[in-house]
Structures are given as structure tokens and as C-alpha cells.
Amino acid sequence: MTQLTIFDPEVAYDATDDKAVNDITALVRQGISFDDFSKLASTSAFSSSEWSEFLLSSKRTMQRYHKEQKSFDSLQSEKIIEIALLQKRGVEVFGSKSKFQNWLETPCLALGDVVPKSFLDSSFGIMLLKDQLTRIEYGILA
């Protein structure tokens, strides 16, 4: 990843301009290297086993990617970026990574009393969480 700071969760959510969208699209197409993923994962609120679940990949496959310094395919790269951007948005809405992580791990009535983190294994689930964050931001809690 050429510019990991785009995905730093402590930075304001601002990846909506045309250049950023084009950069992200190019990054997805080329695939995120395991080194760049590791840097991102180390700043995220998720464990390596959770990342394996989100990426629908076994722990063994993740270990092989690390050992062989492989890049993720475009679908996995897209999900990594979606989760990174969701985390940035969550930190913006809640004010800190720890508060956002607490929300991710607490059953949410608006999501059917399900733990929000359980939605991170699909793009549709990530979209639902983004929508929920927008509702929280504007005070629409039900």
C-alpha cells in the first residue's frame, strides 16, 4: 500500500474525493501486500483470528501469506479497505478507537440485538454498520 496513512483510524474520515477513490480502486486491483496489511491490522481493533474470519480465510492461509509475502486478492483487498474505512468512520463518530471497539462488541438493538462485529464478514454487513454509524451521528437510534 503506497499510502497507509489513508487508513489510519485516528485520521478523520475523508477518503471521498476523486483522487482518493481512484487510489483506493487501484490499490484494490493490485492487491494489498501482507506487509501493508500487517501495519493496518496492528492499528486496528481486531485480532489476527478476527481478520481471518472477516476475510473468509483460514489462519493457516494467513500464515502462508505472511511467510511467502503474498498480496491479497482483489476481493480480500476490497474488504480490508472497507473495514479500515469503517473503523475510521467509527472513530470519528465515537471519538476514540476504544469507544468504537466497545460499540462493535456490544449487542445493538437496531441491528436485531446482534453484536455489530459479526457483520464484518460481508460487504453488505459493512454497509449496514456504516448506515448505523450515520444514524448514531445524527441521533437516530431506533
C-alpha positions in Angstrom: 0.0 0.0 0.0 1.6 3.2 -1.1 -0.1 5.5 1.5 -1.1 3.6 4.6 -2.0 6.9 6.4 -5.2 7.0 4.4 -6.4 4.1 6.5 -5.1 5.3 9.9 -8.2 5.1 12.1 -7.2 8.1 14.1 -7.4 10.4 11.0 -10.7 12.0 10.1 -12.8 10.1 7.5 -12.0 12.0 4.3 -11.5 9.4 1.6 -14.3 10.6 -0.6 -12.5 12.9 -3.0 -11.9 11.6 -6.6 -8.2 11.1 -6.2 -8.6 9.0 -3.1 -11.3 6.9 -4.7 -9.0 6.3 -7.7 -6.1 5.5 -5.5 -8.2 3.1 -3.5 -9.6 1.4 -6.6 -6.1 1.0 -8.0 -4.9 -0.5 -4.6 -7.8 -3.0 -4.6 -7.0 -4.1 -8.2 -3.2 -4.6 -7.5 -3.9 -6.3 -4.1 -2.7 -5.2 -0.7 0.6 -6.7 0.3 0.8 -8.7 3.6 3.3 -6.2 5.0 0.9 -3.3 4.5 -2.0 -5.4 5.8 0.1 -6.2 8.9 0.7 -2.4 9.5 -3.0 -1.8 9.2 -4.0 -4.7 11.3 -1.7 -3.7 14.1 -3.5 -0.4 14.4 -7.0 -1.9 14.2 -9.3 -3.0 16.9 -9.2 -6.6 15.6 -7.1 -9.7 16.4 -5.5 -11.8 13.7 -8.1 -14.5 14.1 -10.9 -12.0 13.7 -9.2 -10.7 10.5 -9.1 -14.3 9.2 -12.8 -14.6 9.8 -13.6 -11.3 8.2 -11.6 -12.2 5.1 -13.1 -15.7 5.0 -9.6 -17.2 5.2 -8.1 -19.8 7.5 -5.4 -18.9 10.0 -3.1 -21.3 8.1 -3.7 -19.3 4.8 -2.9 -16.1 6.6 0.3 -17.6 8.0 1.3 -18.7 4.4 0.6 -15.2 3.1 2.9 -13.9 5.8 5.7 -16.4 5.1 5.5 -16.0 1.3 4.9 -12.3 1.5 1.9 -12.7 -0.8 -0.6 -10.0 -1.7 -4.3 -10.4 -1.0 -6.6 -10.9 -4.0 -8.8 -8.0 -5.1 -11.9 -9.3 -3.1 -9.9 -9.6 0.1 -8.2 -6.3 -0.5 -11.5 -4.6 -1.0 -12.8 -6.0 2.3 -9.6 -4.9 4.1 -10.1 -1.4 2.8 -13.9 -1.4 3.6 -13.1 -2.4 7.2 -10.3 0.2 7.5 -12.7 2.9 6.3 -15.4 1.7 8.6 -13.0 1.9 11.5 -12.0 5.4 10.6 -15.7 6.4 10.4 -16.4 4.7 13.8 -13.5 6.5 15.4 -14.9 9.8 14.0 -18.4 9.1 15.3 -17.4 7.8 18.7 -14.3 10.0 19.3 -11.9 7.1 20.1 -10.9 3.7 18.9 -11.7 2.2 22.3 -15.3 3.6 22.3 -15.8 2.3 18.7 -14.4 -1.1 19.7 -16.8 -1.2 22.6 -19.7 -0.5 20.3 -18.6 -3.2 17.9 -18.6 -5.8 20.8 -22.0 -4.8 22.4 -25.3 -6.2 21.1 -27.1 -3.5 19.2 -30.9 -3.4 19.3 -31.1 -1.5 16.0 -29.3 -4.5 14.4 -31.5 -7.1 15.8 -29.7 -7.3 19.1 -26.7 -8.7 17.3 -23.0 -7.8 18.0 -22.0 -5.3 15.2 -18.6 -7.0 14.7 -20.4 -10.1 13.4 -21.4 -8.2 10.3 -17.8 -7.6 9.2 -17.5 -10.7 7.1 -19.6 -9.3 4.2 -19.8 -6.1 2.2 -23.5 -5.9 2.9 -22.8 -6.1 6.6 -20.2 -3.4 6.5 -22.7 -1.2 4.6 -25.3 -1.8 7.4 -22.7 -0.8 10.0 -21.8 2.4 8.1 -25.5 3.3 7.9 -25.9 2.6 11.6 -22.9 4.9 12.4 -24.6 7.7 10.4 -27.8 7.2 12.4 -25.8 7.4 15.6 -24.0 10.5 14.4 -27.3 12.2 13.8 -29.0 10.9 17.0 -31.4 8.5 15.2 -31.0 5.5 17.5 -34.1 3.4 16.6 
